[in-house]
Amino acid sequence: MAVRLRHTASTYVRLIWAQFRAITEYPADFWTMAVTGLILQAVQVGFIGVVFSNVTSLGGWGFHAMLMLMGFMVLADAVTEVGWDGIWTIGQRVITGDIDYRITRPAPVMLQVGASAIGMQAAANVTTGSIMIAVGWSGAGVAAAMIPAALLLFACAVVVQLTVITSLCCVAFWMKGPAVSFAFLGAQVQENATRFPLQIYPRAVRGILTWAVPFAFVNFIPVSILTGELPLWWLVFPPLMAAALIGVTTLVARTGLARYESAGH
């Protein structure tokens, strides 16, 4: 088992390194996407700034807590863009039969697909997400003693982000078409809904975003714990949710691969 894990990890690192070399072969494309990402995040922060120039709080949250909220979402998404962006191509690979090639290689199929691309906008998002968290952390007065908890919460946030998007992309095994529509819909809901505190939404919406499609565990739950909106005993839930989603996503992926029927699926 240990040897197999080392082999899988080594294969993953080699695949990601190959993708990194590929995108740096085209520096103009890379910098265009990086600058575009920076502008997009600056616009979003500017929008929050405009909102708080007219109100003192939103759902009980101040400007700096909102910066942390957005920063967690942006940074978690950026990490998945670096290490798992290829998952967005799974619909096309199912239709074209590219999965055949992946099945014959001595590495997990989903790992090969996930590591087959790196988002060029990831560098900008890592930078802006980190800055937003740092500025928000300082402004919100979060104690330095919460850093270990923040690292745990962020690790869980990345797992939740990756597994939810992967599960939604795997719907392509059942829906005949190259587009991963459910995943794009989920990403849009996350980007537009969870940049704000969930207190502003009806209870049903809060329940869906927390327990059904748990994007709240990417940013809302972690930031609520760090800022004291939720008690510290809530720290138990993000690791449990992350573990549960790993199991669910593994089951979904294996079931999808089991019904895969090669090209023309």
Backbone torsions as a table, in degrees:
resi	resn	phi	psi	omega
1	MET	NA	-44.6	-179.8
2	ALA	-63.0	-40.8	179.3
3	VAL	-64.2	-41.0	179.7
4	ARG	-64.5	-40.6	178.8
5	LEU	-64.8	-41.6	178.2
6	ARG	-63.3	-41.0	179.1
7	HIS	-63.7	-43.2	179.8
8	THR	-63.8	-44.7	179.1
9	ALA	-63.0	-41.5	179.6
10	SER	-64.9	-40.9	178.4
11	THR	-62.8	-43.2	-179.8
12	TYR	-61.5	-45.8	-179.7
13	VAL	-61.3	-42.5	179.9
14	ARG	-64.2	-40.4	179.3
15	LEU	-64.5	-44.3	179.8
16	ILE	-66.4	-39.6	179.4
17	TRP	-64.4	-37.6	176.8
18	ALA	-63.7	-40.2	178.0
19	GLN	-67.1	-37.6	178.2
20	PHE	-62.9	-44.2	177.7
21	ARG	-62.4	-36.3	-178.3
22	ALA	-65.8	-45.3	-176.3
23	ILE	-72.7	-27.5	178.7
24	THR	-77.7	-8.4	173.8
25	GLU	-70.7	-18.5	-177.7
26	TYR	-124.3	74.7	-174.6
27	PRO	-60.4	-32.9	-180.0
28	ALA	-64.2	-43.7	177.5
29	ASP	-62.6	-43.2	-178.6
30	PHE	-60.8	-49.1	-176.6
31	TRP	-71.4	-30.1	175.4
32	THR	-63.3	-46.4	179.4
33	MET	-67.3	-37.7	179.7
34	ALA	-63.8	-46.5	-180.0
35	VAL	-65.8	-40.0	177.5
36	THR	-60.4	-42.4	178.3
37	GLY	-62.7	-41.7	178.5
38	LEU	-62.3	-42.8	179.7
39	ILE	-63.8	-42.9	-179.6
40	LEU	-60.7	-46.2	-179.5
41	GLN	-68.3	-34.6	177.2
42	ALA	-64.1	-39.4	177.6
43	VAL	-62.9	-41.8	-179.5
44	GLN	-65.6	-42.1	177.1
45	VAL	-65.1	-39.3	177.0
46	GLY	-61.2	-38.5	177.9
47	PHE	-62.1	-44.7	177.6
48	ILE	-62.2	-38.9	178.4
49	GLY	-62.7	-40.4	178.3
50	VAL	-64.1	-41.9	179.0
51	VAL	-58.9	-45.9	-175.5
52	PHE	-82.0	-3.0	170.3
53	SER	-79.3	-12.5	-179.5
54	ASN	-113.9	-19.3	178.4
55	VAL	-132.4	158.2	179.6
56	THR	-93.0	-23.7	178.4
57	SER	-155.1	160.4	178.5
58	LEU	-132.0	110.5	-175.6
59	GLY	62.9	26.5	-178.2
60	GLY	86.9	0.6	-178.3
61	TRP	-103.0	138.3	176.5
62	GLY	-89.8	179.0	-175.6
63	PHE	-59.8	-45.1	-175.1
64	HIS	-71.2	-35.7	174.4
65	ALA	-64.3	-36.7	177.1
66	MET	-66.0	-36.0	175.9
67	LEU	-62.3	-42.9	177.2
68	MET	-63.1	-40.6	179.6
69	LEU	-58.0	-48.6	-180.0
70	MET	-69.6	-38.3	-178.6
71	GLY	-62.7	-42.0	177.7
72	PHE	-61.2	-43.1	-179.3
73	MET	-64.6	-47.0	-177.9
74	VAL	-64.5	-43.4	-176.3
75	LEU	-71.1	-40.8	177.8
76	ALA	-62.8	-41.5	178.1
77	ASP	-65.9	-37.8	-179.7
78	ALA	-64.3	-39.2	178.7
79	VAL	-62.9	-41.3	178.0
80	THR	-69.0	-31.0	175.9
81	GLU	-65.5	-34.6	178.8
82	VAL	-71.5	-44.8	-169.9
83	GLY	-107.8	-4.3	-172.3
84	TRP	-151.2	22.9	-173.1
85	ASP	-70.7	-20.0	-179.9
86	GLY	-66.3	-16.0	-178.2
87	ILE	-61.7	-24.4	179.8
88	TRP	-68.9	-12.6	-178.8
89	THR	-95.6	3.9	-171.5
90	ILE	-64.2	-34.7	179.0
91	GLY	-60.7	-45.8	178.7
92	GLN	-64.7	-38.8	-178.9
93	ARG	-67.6	-36.0	177.4
94	VAL	-64.8	-43.8	-177.8
95	ILE	-67.9	-41.6	-175.8
96	THR	-82.3	-10.7	-178.5
97	GLY	85.4	11.6	179.9
98	ASP	-62.4	-24.2	178.7
99	ILE	-61.4	-28.1	177.2
100	ASP	-53.9	-47.2	-179.2
101	TYR	-62.8	-40.2	-178.9
102	ARG	-67.2	-36.0	-178.4
103	ILE	-65.0	-33.2	-176.6
104	THR	-78.8	-11.1	-178.3
105	ARG	-89.7	148.7	-176.0
106	PRO	-80.9	58.8	177.3
107	ALA	-156.9	151.9	179.7
108	PRO	-54.8	135.6	-175.9
109	VAL	-59.5	-48.1	-176.6
110	MET	-65.9	-32.9	176.7
111	LEU	-64.6	-41.5	179.4
112	GLN	-63.4	-41.9	-180.0
113	VAL	-67.8	-47.7	-177.9
114	GLY	-61.2	-36.8	-176.9
115	ALA	-90.7	11.9	-176.3
116	SER	-85.7	1.2	179.3
117	ALA	-158.0	152.1	172.9
118	ILE	-124.1	130.1	177.9
119	GLY	-69.6	124.6	-177.4
120	MET	-66.6	-21.2	-180.0
121	GLN	-83.1	-2.3	-173.7
122	ALA	-62.7	-39.3	-177.4
123	ALA	-60.0	-43.8	178.9
124	ALA	-65.4	-40.7	-177.7
125	ASN	-70.2	-35.4	175.1
126	VAL	-61.7	-44.0	-179.3
127	THR	-64.6	-52.4	-176.4
128	THR	-68.3	-38.5	178.1
129	GLY	-61.8	-43.0	179.3
130	SER	-64.2	-41.6	179.9
131	ILE	-64.9	-43.0	179.9
132	MET	-62.0	-42.0	178.5
133	ILE	-65.1	-44.8	-178.0
134	ALA	-63.0	-46.7	179.8
135	VAL	-66.9	-43.2	178.9
136	GLY	-63.7	-41.7	178.8
137	TRP	-58.1	-49.2	-178.9
138	SER	-64.8	-46.4	-177.8
139	GLY	-67.7	-32.4	-179.9
140	ALA	-81.1	-8.6	177.7
141	GLY	72.8	31.9	178.3
142	VAL	-73.4	133.0	-175.8
143	ALA	-70.0	148.1	177.8
144	ALA	-62.1	-24.8	179.5
145	ALA	-64.7	-15.0	-179.6
146	MET	-87.0	0.5	-178.3
147	ILE	-59.7	-46.8	177.6
148	PRO	-58.5	-40.8	177.7
149	ALA	-64.0	-39.4	179.4
150	ALA	-63.1	-40.2	178.8
151	LEU	-64.6	-42.4	176.3
152	LEU	-62.0	-46.2	-178.5
153	LEU	-64.4	-37.2	179.8
154	PHE	-70.1	-39.1	177.1
155	ALA	-60.2	-43.6	177.2
156	CYS	-64.5	-37.8	179.1
157	ALA	-61.1	-42.2	179.2
158	VAL	-64.0	-42.8	179.1
159	VAL	-62.3	-44.6	179.2
160	VAL	-61.7	-46.8	179.5
161	GLN	-57.1	-50.0	-175.7
162	LEU	-65.0	-45.1	-174.8
163	THR	-72.1	-40.2	179.5
164	VAL	-63.5	-47.2	179.9
165	ILE	-64.1	-39.9	179.1
166	THR	-63.0	-44.9	178.8
167	SER	-60.1	-43.5	-179.7
168	LEU	-67.4	-36.3	176.6
169	CYS	-66.9	-33.6	-178.1
170	CYS	-68.9	-10.8	173.4
171	VAL	-59.2	-19.8	178.6
172	ALA	-60.2	-23.1	177.2
173	PHE	-68.1	-23.3	-179.1
174	TRP	-103.2	-29.0	-178.8
175	MET	-101.1	126.7	-175.9
176	LYS	-82.8	102.1	179.6
177	GLY	169.8	150.5	-176.7
178	PRO	-75.2	-20.3	-176.2
179	ALA	-85.4	138.7	175.9
180	VAL	-94.5	73.4	-170.4
181	SER	-61.5	-41.5	-178.8
182	PHE	-64.0	-37.9	179.3
183	ALA	-68.1	-42.3	177.7
184	PHE	-63.4	-40.1	177.6
185	LEU	-63.1	-44.7	179.0
186	GLY	-61.2	-41.9	179.7
187	ALA	-64.5	-38.8	178.8
188	GLN	-67.0	-41.6	177.3
189	VAL	-61.4	-44.1	179.8
190	GLN	-61.6	-48.8	-175.5
191	GLU	-63.4	-38.6	-175.1
192	ASN	-87.9	-28.5	-175.0
193	ALA	-95.5	-44.0	-171.4
194	THR	-88.0	4.8	170.9
195	ARG	-75.8	-10.9	178.6
196	PHE	-113.7	155.4	177.1
197	PRO	-60.8	139.6	-177.4
198	LEU	-68.7	-14.2	178.6
199	GLN	-61.0	-21.8	-176.9
200	ILE	-81.0	-8.0	-177.1
201	TYR	-101.8	158.8	174.5
202	PRO	-61.0	158.9	-176.3
203	ARG	-57.6	-38.1	-178.6
204	ALA	-63.0	-42.1	179.1
205	VAL	-65.3	-43.0	177.9
206	ARG	-59.4	-41.4	-179.7
207	GLY	-64.5	-41.8	-180.0
208	ILE	-64.4	-45.4	-177.3
209	LEU	-74.6	-14.3	179.5
210	THR	-97.8	-41.2	-170.9
211	TRP	-118.3	-26.5	-178.4
212	ALA	-90.3	-58.5	172.9
213	VAL	-118.8	84.8	-160.0
214	PRO	-76.5	55.5	176.0
215	PHE	-65.0	-18.8	178.4
216	ALA	-60.7	-26.5	-179.6
217	PHE	-77.5	-6.1	175.8
218	VAL	-80.6	-40.6	-177.6
219	ASN	-138.5	-42.7	-173.5
220	PHE	-65.0	-50.2	-179.8
221	ILE	-63.5	-49.2	178.9
222	PRO	-57.3	-46.9	-177.6
223	VAL	-68.9	-35.4	177.3
224	SER	-61.5	-39.0	178.1
225	ILE	-68.3	-45.5	-176.1
226	LEU	-66.6	-33.6	-178.3
227	THR	-91.9	-1.1	178.0
228	GLY	87.5	5.2	176.0
229	GLU	-66.9	-29.9	174.5
230	LEU	-120.0	145.9	179.7
231	PRO	-68.0	159.7	-175.2
232	LEU	-63.1	-25.4	-179.7
233	TRP	-65.3	-12.2	174.4
234	TRP	-68.1	-12.1	177.2
235	LEU	-59.0	-20.2	-179.4
236	VAL	-72.6	-26.5	-172.3
237	PHE	-75.9	-42.8	-180.0
238	PRO	-57.8	-44.7	176.5
239	PRO	-63.5	-37.1	178.0
240	LEU	-65.4	-42.4	178.1
241	MET	-64.2	-42.4	179.6
242	ALA	-61.3	-44.5	179.6
243	ALA	-63.9	-42.7	179.6
244	ALA	-62.8	-40.8	-178.5
245	LEU	-70.2	-32.4	174.6
246	ILE	-60.9	-44.1	178.6
247	GLY	-63.8	-45.9	-178.9
248	VAL	-63.5	-45.1	-178.0
249	THR	-66.0	-39.5	176.3
250	THR	-60.2	-43.9	179.0
251	LEU	-64.0	-44.5	179.9
252	VAL	-61.9	-45.2	-178.5
253	ALA	-64.6	-44.4	-179.5
254	ARG	-65.9	-39.1	178.2
255	THR	-65.8	-41.5	178.0
256	GLY	-63.6	-44.4	179.0
257	LEU	-64.5	-33.4	-179.6
258	ALA	-65.8	-28.4	-179.4
259	ARG	-100.2	3.6	177.8
260	TYR	-63.3	134.9	-174.0
261	GLU	-124.5	29.8	176.3
262	SER	67.8	-165.3	-174.3
263	ALA	-58.2	140.0	-178.6
264	GLY	86.1	6.9	-180.0
265	HIS	-54.8	NA	NA
